[in-house]
Each structure stands twice: as C-alpha cells, then as structure tokens.
Amino acid sequence: MTIKGEWMKYRKSACLVAACGIFMVLASCSDGGGSISVSKPDFVVAAQAFELDGETTVDNFKLHWNDYEGASYYRLYRSTSSGGSWTEVIEKSTRQKIPGTMYDVYDAGTTTYYYKVQAYSSKNKLLAETSPVKCVPFTDTTSGDVFDNTVQSLVNKPSDEIFTQGKYWRYIYNRVNNAVWYVEQWSLTGYPDDSEWTTSDNGYDGIVISGNPEHFEDGTENPRYCEYLATSYNDGKGCKLESTSYQVRPDGVVVNWSHYENGADYSLGQVLCIYGTPGSGILTAAEAPYHPKSNESRDLVSFVDTDGSAYIIGSTTSAQTAYKLDETWTKLDKNTSAITIYKGSREAPCFRVVDGWYYLFSSEQAGWYPTQGAYMSSNKLSGLAEDSLHSIGNRTTFGAQSGQIDKIGSNYYMLANRWSQGWRYHDPAIPTDSYLGTSGIAFAQRMLPILFKDGYAFYDYYPEIKYDYEQGLVIPVQKGKLLSIGCSTIRSTEANASYPASNAVDGISYAPDASKPSWGAYNGYALSSNAAYSFVVQLDNPAYIKEVDVTFRNYNGSESASQYTIDGSIGGTSWTTLKDKSSNYIIGFNENIIDEDVAGAAKYRYIRINVTAINDVNHNTSGAWWTAGIHEVSVYGSEE
C-alpha cells in the first residue's frame, strides 16, 4: 500500500489516539536531556514575530512576560541597542500602565529593536526589570504551507525523531471491530523529495504487532502476534493502546511505551512496552501489561536524559509520577523508587528539554472539553517536583487541551487537541463524516507557536500559521492589530465589584493559579446573577473590525456555552451586528473572524458582546447564570 499526497495525515500524535480510539501513531513529546546550574530568573520577556494578514513583512512582535509577584502593572521600553537609551513605547498616558502580561508592537520595518519590561507595585514602586529581548524583522519567504486553526488542519511534515537506516519510520495503530489493535510499520525515504509513506502491498504484511491471529493468512499465531493483546481480545473486552510514546536506542531499536486499556472502559490503567528494529517486521512485548510500581498509569510520556537514562512519566487522577527505566529502556529499574512530580489531577503529559531547562506540560482533567494548560520547569529533572504549576496561554487552551510539542527548524509549536467528538455539541467547523478514513470522528488540533525563555514558556492563538519545513520557518498570521487592551468598558452591564469589566481587556485570559482554574483563581469579568448581559469595549479610535475573540468563563463540571451577538457602533447607541452567534454551543474560547464584506463596510468604535442566554452543555440545561462571565475579549482590526 502506498499513500500519495496525503501522507501528512499519518504524522505523529501522542494524544490524537487517546480520544479517537481508532487511529494511532507511535509518538513522543520529548527531546534529549540537559542539566545546568542556573537559577530561574524572577522576570523575563520573550518575543514572537508575526505577520499581519495581507502583508509579507514579518515586522510585528507579540511580547510575553511572566506575572511578577506583587506587580500591579507593567511599563514597556524600546531601544535600538541593548545598552542604548530607552524610550517608553506607549506615549498615551492612559495606556502607559499595561495591566497584563502581553503586548503587541507593530511596524518595525527593517529596524532591529530591543524591548524590556518593568514591573510596578500599586504604589508605583519599581519592583523588577527584565533583560532586553532582541526583535529582528524579516521577509516572509514561506512556500505556501498553512495551518488553519479555524478548521481541521494537519502539519505537512514528517517527524525527525525516528530516522534510522536512511529512512523516517512511523508506526500506525488501527482497530478492528472495536475489539483489537494492530500496528502497521511505514517508512519514508526522504523529505521533501519523497513524500510517500509506504508499507507492504500484501494484505497484513505491514503489521508488526497484533492481538488477532485472523490478521494472518494462515489464521495461526505469528511471531508478530502479541499474546497480551490477544488475552484482552479473547475475553471479549477488546483492548486499546493510548498516549503512545517512543524513543530510539543507540542500537537503532525503537522502544514504545503506551497506556494499555481494555476496550470497554478505563478501569485498567496499565502500561505496556513493545520494542523492535525498524524494518524487521517484528515488535516484541517486553512483558504483560502492569501497574508501574503498583500505581495506576494512564496518559504517559517517555524521555531520555543526557546521561542515557530513560524514564516514563505517567498520570492518574491524583498524581504525575516519573519512573526510571532499566538499561534496555523496556522495563522499570527495580532499584529506583517512583518520583512524584505533582500531586493533583493532571493528564496529557508532554516533556521537552530546551536550552538546558526541563519542561513538563500537562492538561487539566475535565473529560473531553477544553481546559487550562500548565507547565512545570527546572534546570534538573529532580527539581520539577519543587516547582509550582504555571498556567499558560488561555483558560481553555484556545478551545483545546494541552497536547504534544514539535518544532520546525528552531521554532517550537504545540498541537493542542480539540476533542470535538467528545462534546455534547460538536464543533460545526470540524467534519464528522470522515477523518483519517474513519467515520464519526470530529477531531482537530490547534497549532500554537510556543516560546521558551529561561524556564518560562508562552504561547498564543493565531487564526493561521505559515510554515516552511526546508527553511525552518514558522510565521503566525494575525488578522489585524490588537485594539482592545486597556480600553474603557464603562458601558458594560454592571459587574460584580470584585470582577470588573476592565478585567476582560487586560490581556490575561488564563487562570493565574493553575491549581484552582475554575473559580478560586478567576481573574475575569463576572456577573453576580444574570444569564443575559452586555459587555462593551470602547476603542481609542474608530476601526475596521476583522476579528473578535471571546474567552467566556469556564466552570469545570458545568461547561457552558453563551449565545450572543457581536455588535458594532460608532457612537454607542445604534448597533450593527457583525457576527451572529445566537446558536453558539462552543464553550470557553470563541474565535470570530468577521466576514470581509462586513469588516470592510464601516468603522466602529464600540464593540458589544450581547449575551442573550447561557446553556450548561455538560448537563444540557439552560439558564446557567452561575457561569456568566468573560475572561478576555480581544478585538483585532485596523484604524486605516
């Protein structure tokens, strides 16, 4: 069998298979290790270069910095040299105090600038200052590959992580009659000259492990036949492998660790290791599925440290735990105890080591619905347990769950998982008729360019991402300039005094305390008892509106969808509907690209989110007033 033109569908996805239960690629979210004796700085700033829609010069930068303890606001400065004179970026006095931890700067042209951020207390005392970050503009020379975050998209590139014998290798898991998994081995000679993934043309000859002897022509057991999968198959429950993670040993052997479950539910919580040499046609199970160190383990990731030691990290409802492997990487080290990294409910672990810093990303546990992503970091593996959980990005990971991290060139990105097939109401932008050859699956990923800086990580949402594998480029594209940060919200429905409307335009759309994401750490705009309300932001000047993103409050267990319209007005009294979302059933983050004919028709100074109803989609009930509120409203457009 040969796949032509659509080989990118068979890319790695450690978390894709956990939900679909149909299609699986042997995958990992890990790099090699590193260890340095450097303390994490208290205050850093990082910069993401991006392009404005319709332009070809990448001369805009989204600046991110960490939330400095005790800071009430921030100020931003610019210079043409790291040691030169500094000028405050925001000249308007009412905007000099930046309320949040992100700010866009635009139109650098061909000039390289340095930016630094200062943190101030509520009494205007300077608390801290970042080291400068260098921002170098460049010209977009990408060749045409685009990841569209508003629909179902795929990254058109192979993974570099299994490359041996002059080929890329990939292992694809599939399921037969909802009862058994089998594994196919695929190879790719080179990219981009060769973009055809191939396996044997002879029936099931591409299978390297199976739980069903019927897959083989003679109907007998085969060296590739896995008795542990067969056991689950024969007892009628079936089986499934999820959260697969691979590493390649120095001798070229591929070692895969997976979460092993029966086909009926998630009651097992076991791990299974299979291994083999690419091209040999055989993968061997190291031993029967089991509980590592007598602990349950579900979502997991494997990684190899710089000293050659290998580990797996498993997640349960109560902890994330690391287990050292033996010298073969196929079994647990009997002489090493389990290491509890985090006590609490987390899932979808993803491990990366960047510039000597260990990062462990994970997702909040809330079924299939979008959740708050978070990470822990340290300059040594043992230090992860000493770090706190840091929120990142957005309260609902921009409509998804934290996923795996990959890179193109030196540019990292997360593929966050949008498990629409598990929602009560599927995302209408994700087709359910066919996905990867399987009907009824509504699944997509969102590509979020990610910045790493001295133990900190940042990512944000863009409707589309341009990328070029050969040149190593990743270029986010933003619909327009961000116009709403720090703007007036005085025309909004009166809010709870502790959660004013101004919180929804401060540039912070995540839960500051990742361990209390629902209400205890809520920093947005909230209503006390109303399921119908209006949020109004007054822009500095009239503008053409191109996109309005709204992150509604998300309350775990009562995931709710707001029905609303987005309206525009020049004077604040007569309103024109820019986007009708009165039938919306998407919880949390709602991206709203304004139709071109509407966006270019007139300028507006007032933008209103007019909420008419809130439905608890988790319990299929209406009038969920207790979830009323907004984390953030981001208005993009152009004044010209």
RAQUI-V515290 format. One record per residue. N is the residue number from 0. RES is the residue in one letter. PHI is phi as a letter, one per 30 degrees, with the letter a starting at -180 (999 if undefined). D_CENTER is the distance of its C-alpha to the mean C-alpha in Angstrom with 1 decimal. Layout:
BEGIN
n;res;phi;d_center
N;RES;PHI;D_CENTER
N;RES;PHI;D_CENTER
END
This chain:
BEGIN
n;res;phi;d_center
0;M;999;32.7
1;T;b;31.0
2;I;c;28.0
3;K;c;28.5
4;G;i;26.3
5;E;b;23.4
6;W;d;22.6
7;M;d;19.0
8;K;d;18.5
9;Y;c;19.2
10;R;d;16.5
11;K;d;14.8
12;S;a;12.2
13;A;d;12.4
14;C;c;10.9
15;L;e;12.2
16;V;d;15.6
17;A;d;15.2
18;A;c;15.3
19;C;d;17.4
20;G;i;20.1
21;I;b;21.4
22;F;b;19.9
23;M;b;18.6
24;V;c;18.1
25;L;d;18.9
26;A;b;15.8
27;S;a;14.6
28;C;b;12.0
29;S;b;14.8
30;D;c;17.1
31;G;d;20.7
32;G;c;21.7
33;G;a;23.4
34;S;a;25.4
35;I;b;27.0
36;S;c;29.1
37;V;b;27.4
38;S;d;26.6
39;K;d;23.4
40;P;d;24.6
41;D;d;24.7
42;F;a;23.5
43;V;b;21.6
44;V;b;20.5
45;A;b;18.2
46;A;b;18.3
47;Q;c;16.1
48;A;d;18.6
49;F;b;18.2
50;E;c;20.6
51;L;d;22.1
52;D;e;22.5
53;G;j;25.8
54;E;c;26.3
55;T;b;26.3
56;T;c;26.4
57;V;c;23.3
58;D;b;24.9
59;N;b;22.5
60;F;b;20.3
61;K;c;17.7
62;L;c;18.8
63;H;b;16.7
64;W;b;18.6
65;N;d;18.3
66;D;d;20.1
67;Y;d;23.6
68;E;d;25.5
69;G;i;28.3
70;A;d;27.4
71;S;c;28.3
72;Y;a;27.4
73;Y;b;26.7
74;R;b;28.6
75;L;c;27.6
76;Y;b;30.0
77;R;b;30.4
78;S;b;32.8
79;T;c;33.7
80;S;a;34.0
81;S;d;32.5
82;G;c;35.8
83;G;d;37.3
84;S;d;37.9
85;W;c;35.1
86;T;b;34.9
87;E;d;32.9
88;V;d;30.5
89;I;c;31.1
90;E;d;34.7
91;K;d;34.9
92;S;e;35.9
93;T;d;33.9
94;R;c;30.6
95;Q;d;31.2
96;K;d;29.7
97;I;d;25.9
98;P;d;24.7
99;G;c;21.0
100;T;c;18.9
101;M;a;18.1
102;Y;a;20.6
103;D;c;21.0
104;V;b;24.0
105;Y;b;25.4
106;D;h;28.1
107;A;d;28.8
108;G;i;30.7
109;T;c;31.6
110;T;d;31.9
111;T;d;29.8
112;Y;c;29.2
113;Y;c;28.3
114;Y;b;26.6
115;K;b;26.9
116;V;b;26.1
117;Q;c;28.6
118;A;c;27.9
119;Y;b;30.8
120;S;d;32.0
121;S;d;33.3
122;K;c;36.7
123;N;i;35.7
124;K;c;35.8
125;L;d;33.9
126;L;c;31.7
127;A;a;29.7
128;E;b;29.0
129;T;d;26.3
130;S;d;27.3
131;P;d;27.1
132;V;c;24.2
133;K;c;25.5
134;C;b;24.4
135;V;c;25.9
136;P;d;26.0
137;F;a;26.2
138;T;c;26.9
139;D;d;24.5
140;T;b;25.8
141;T;d;23.1
142;S;c;24.7
143;G;k;23.0
144;D;d;19.8
145;V;b;17.3
146;F;c;13.9
147;D;c;14.4
148;N;d;11.5
149;T;c;14.3
150;V;b;15.3
151;Q;d;14.7
152;S;b;14.1
153;L;b;14.1
154;V;d;14.1
155;N;d;17.8
156;K;a;18.2
157;P;d;19.0
158;S;d;17.6
159;D;d;20.0
160;E;d;19.7
161;I;c;22.5
162;F;b;25.2
163;T;a;28.7
164;Q;h;32.1
165;G;i;31.2
166;K;b;28.6
167;Y;d;25.0
168;W;b;24.6
169;R;b;22.4
170;Y;c;23.0
171;I;c;22.3
172;Y;c;22.8
173;N;b;24.5
174;R;b;26.3
175;V;c;29.8
176;N;h;31.3
177;N;h;28.5
178;A;b;30.3
179;V;a;29.5
180;W;c;27.1
181;Y;b;28.2
182;V;b;26.7
183;E;c;27.4
184;Q;c;27.4
185;W;b;26.7
186;S;b;27.4
187;L;b;27.1
188;T;d;29.8
189;G;a;28.2
190;Y;b;25.7
191;P;c;26.2
192;D;d;29.9
193;D;c;29.2
194;S;b;26.3
195;E;c;27.8
196;W;d;26.5
197;T;b;29.6
198;T;b;30.9
199;S;d;34.4
200;D;d;36.2
201;N;c;38.2
202;G;h;36.8
203;Y;c;34.8
204;D;d;35.7
205;G;d;32.1
206;I;d;31.4
207;V;c;31.1
208;I;a;30.7
209;S;a;31.6
210;G;c;32.7
211;N;b;35.3
212;P;d;38.5
213;E;d;38.9
214;H;d;36.4
215;F;c;39.3
216;E;e;42.4
217;D;d;44.8
218;G;i;43.0
219;T;c;43.5
220;E;d;41.2
221;N;b;39.9
222;P;e;38.9
223;R;d;35.3
224;Y;d;35.8
225;C;c;33.8
226;E;d;35.9
227;Y;d;33.1
228;L;d;31.3
229;A;d;34.8
230;T;e;35.6
231;S;d;32.8
232;Y;d;33.7
233;N;d;37.4
234;D;d;37.1
235;G;i;35.7
236;K;d;32.3
237;G;i;30.5
238;C;a;27.5
239;K;a;24.0
240;L;c;21.8
241;E;b;18.1
242;S;h;15.4
243;T;d;17.4
244;S;b;17.3
245;Y;b;19.9
246;Q;b;21.9
247;V;c;24.9
248;R;d;28.0
249;P;e;30.4
250;D;d;32.8
251;G;i;30.4
252;V;d;29.7
253;V;d;26.3
254;V;c;25.3
255;N;c;22.9
256;W;c;22.0
257;S;b;20.7
258;H;d;20.6
259;Y;c;23.9
260;E;b;24.7
261;N;d;27.5
262;G;d;27.1
263;A;c;28.2
264;D;a;25.8
265;Y;c;23.8
266;S;d;26.9
267;L;d;27.1
268;G;i;24.1
269;Q;c;25.5
270;V;c;24.5
271;L;b;25.9
272;C;c;26.4
273;I;b;27.6
274;Y;a;28.6
275;G;l;30.7
276;T;c;31.5
277;P;e;29.8
278;G;j;32.6
279;S;d;34.7
280;G;i;33.9
281;I;b;33.7
282;L;b;31.0
283;T;c;32.5
284;A;d;31.3
285;A;d;32.0
286;E;a;33.1
287;A;d;32.7
288;P;e;29.4
289;Y;a;29.7
290;H;d;28.3
291;P;d;27.6
292;K;h;30.1
293;S;i;30.8
294;N;c;27.4
295;E;d;25.2
296;S;a;21.9
297;R;c;19.2
298;D;e;15.6
299;L;b;16.3
300;V;b;15.7
301;S;c;18.6
302;F;a;19.3
303;V;b;22.5
304;D;d;23.7
305;T;d;26.0
306;D;d;29.1
307;G;i;28.3
308;S;d;27.5
309;A;c;24.9
310;Y;b;22.9
311;I;b;20.8
312;I;b;18.7
313;G;c;18.8
314;S;c;17.6
315;T;b;19.9
316;T;d;20.5
317;S;b;22.1
318;A;a;20.8
319;Q;c;18.7
320;T;b;21.4
321;A;c;22.0
322;Y;b;24.9
323;K;d;26.7
324;L;c;27.8
325;D;d;31.3
326;E;d;32.4
327;T;d;31.7
328;W;i;28.1
329;T;c;28.9
330;K;b;30.1
331;L;d;29.6
332;D;d;31.7
333;K;d;34.5
334;N;c;35.5
335;T;c;32.2
336;S;d;31.0
337;A;d;27.5
338;I;c;25.6
339;T;d;23.8
340;I;d;20.9
341;Y;b;19.8
342;K;c;21.9
343;G;l;20.0
344;S;d;17.9
345;R;b;14.5
346;E;b;12.9
347;A;h;10.5
348;P;d;11.5
349;C;b;10.3
350;F;c;13.0
351;R;b;13.6
352;V;c;16.8
353;V;b;17.1
354;D;h;20.5
355;G;i;21.8
356;W;c;19.2
357;Y;d;17.6
358;Y;b;14.0
359;L;c;12.9
360;F;c;9.4
361;S;a;9.5
362;S;c;9.0
363;E;d;12.0
364;Q;c;14.4
365;A;a;15.3
366;G;i;15.9
367;W;c;14.0
368;Y;d;13.2
369;P;e;10.2
370;T;b;10.1
371;Q;d;9.7
372;G;d;7.4
373;A;a;9.8
374;Y;b;11.3
375;M;b;14.9
376;S;b;16.8
377;S;a;20.3
378;N;d;22.6
379;K;b;23.8
380;L;e;22.5
381;S;d;24.9
382;G;d;23.7
383;L;e;20.3
384;A;d;22.2
385;E;c;23.8
386;D;d;20.8
387;S;d;19.4
388;L;d;16.0
389;H;c;14.3
390;S;d;12.1
391;I;b;9.5
392;G;i;8.5
393;N;a;9.7
394;R;e;11.6
395;T;b;9.7
396;T;h;6.1
397;F;h;8.0
398;G;i;9.3
399;A;b;6.8
400;Q;b;6.0
401;S;e;4.1
402;G;b;4.9
403;Q;d;7.1
404;I;c;7.9
405;D;b;10.8
406;K;a;13.1
407;I;b;15.8
408;G;i;18.8
409;S;c;17.8
410;N;c;14.7
411;Y;d;11.4
412;Y;a;8.1
413;M;c;4.7
414;L;c;5.0
415;A;d;3.1
416;N;c;6.6
417;R;c;9.1
418;W;d;12.1
419;S;d;14.7
420;Q;d;17.5
421;G;c;17.4
422;W;d;17.9
423;R;d;21.5
424;Y;b;21.1
425;H;d;19.0
426;D;d;17.3
427;P;d;20.2
428;A;d;18.3
429;I;c;17.2
430;P;d;20.4
431;T;c;21.7
432;D;d;24.8
433;S;a;23.4
434;Y;b;20.3
435;L;h;20.9
436;G;i;24.5
437;T;b;23.8
438;S;d;24.8
439;G;i;23.3
440;I;c;19.6
441;A;c;17.4
442;F;b;13.9
443;A;a;11.4
444;Q;b;8.1
445;R;c;6.6
446;M;d;6.9
447;L;b;6.0
448;P;e;8.9
449;I;b;9.0
450;L;c;12.4
451;F;c;14.1
452;K;a;17.5
453;D;h;19.9
454;G;j;17.8
455;Y;c;15.5
456;A;b;12.0
457;F;b;10.7
458;Y;b;8.3
459;D;b;9.3
460;Y;c;9.6
461;Y;b;12.3
462;P;d;13.8
463;E;b;14.4
464;I;b;13.9
465;K;d;17.0
466;Y;a;17.2
467;D;b;20.1
468;Y;d;20.1
469;E;d;23.7
470;Q;d;23.5
471;G;i;20.2
472;L;c;19.0
473;V;b;15.7
474;I;b;16.7
475;P;d;14.7
476;V;b;17.2
477;Q;c;17.8
478;K;d;20.3
479;G;a;22.5
480;K;d;23.1
481;L;d;21.6
482;L;c;24.8
483;S;c;24.3
484;I;d;23.4
485;G;i;26.4
486;C;d;28.4
487;S;d;30.9
488;T;b;30.1
489;I;d;33.7
490;R;d;34.2
491;S;d;31.6
492;T;e;32.7
493;E;e;33.9
494;A;c;31.1
495;N;e;31.3
496;A;e;32.7
497;S;d;30.2
498;Y;b;27.3
499;P;d;28.6
500;A;d;27.4
501;S;d;26.9
502;N;d;23.8
503;A;d;22.0
504;V;b;22.5
505;D;c;21.9
506;G;i;18.6
507;I;c;16.9
508;S;c;14.6
509;Y;c;13.2
510;A;d;15.5
511;P;e;17.4
512;D;c;18.1
513;A;d;15.2
514;S;d;17.9
515;K;b;19.3
516;P;d;16.6
517;S;d;18.8
518;W;c;22.1
519;G;e;23.2
520;A;c;20.7
521;Y;d;20.7
522;N;b;21.3
523;G;c;21.4
524;Y;c;24.3
525;A;b;25.9
526;L;c;29.0
527;S;d;31.4
528;S;a;32.6
529;N;c;31.9
530;A;c;29.8
531;A;b;31.0
532;Y;a;30.6
533;S;b;30.1
534;F;c;27.9
535;V;b;29.4
536;V;c;28.3
537;Q;c;31.1
538;L;d;30.1
539;D;d;32.3
540;N;b;33.7
541;P;e;33.7
542;A;a;31.0
543;Y;d;29.9
544;I;c;26.7
545;K;c;24.1
546;E;a;21.0
547;V;b;20.5
548;D;c;17.1
549;V;b;17.7
550;T;c;15.6
551;F;d;18.1
552;R;e;18.7
553;N;b;17.1
554;Y;c;19.5
555;N;e;18.4
556;G;j;21.0
557;S;b;22.1
558;E;e;19.1
559;S;b;20.9
560;A;c;20.9
561;S;c;23.0
562;Q;c;25.5
563;Y;a;26.3
564;T;b;27.4
565;I;c;26.5
566;D;c;29.9
567;G;b;31.4
568;S;b;34.7
569;I;d;36.7
570;G;c;38.8
571;G;j;36.9
572;T;b;39.4
573;S;c;39.2
574;W;c;35.8
575;T;c;34.3
576;T;d;31.4
577;L;c;28.7
578;K;a;26.3
579;D;c;27.4
580;K;c;24.8
581;S;d;27.6
582;S;c;26.4
583;N;d;22.7
584;Y;b;21.1
585;I;c;17.4
586;I;d;16.4
587;G;i;14.7
588;F;d;13.1
589;N;b;15.6
590;E;d;15.6
591;N;b;19.2
592;I;d;20.5
593;I;d;24.3
594;D;e;26.5
595;E;e;28.3
596;D;d;31.7
597;V;d;30.8
598;A;d;28.9
599;G;c;31.9
600;A;d;34.7
601;A;a;35.0
602;K;c;33.8
603;Y;b;32.8
604;R;c;32.8
605;Y;c;31.8
606;I;c;28.6
607;R;c;28.7
608;I;c;26.2
609;N;c;28.9
610;V;d;27.7
611;T;c;30.3
612;A;a;28.9
613;I;b;26.1
614;N;c;25.7
615;D;d;24.3
616;V;d;22.7
617;N;d;22.2
618;H;c;26.0
619;N;h;27.0
620;T;b;29.0
621;S;c;29.7
622;G;i;30.5
623;A;d;27.7
624;W;d;28.9
625;W;d;27.6
626;T;c;24.0
627;A;d;25.2
628;G;l;23.3
629;I;b;20.8
630;H;d;18.3
631;E;a;18.2
632;V;c;19.8
633;S;c;19.1
634;V;c;22.0
635;Y;c;21.9
636;G;l;25.2
637;S;b;28.2
638;E;d;31.5
639;E;c;33.3
END
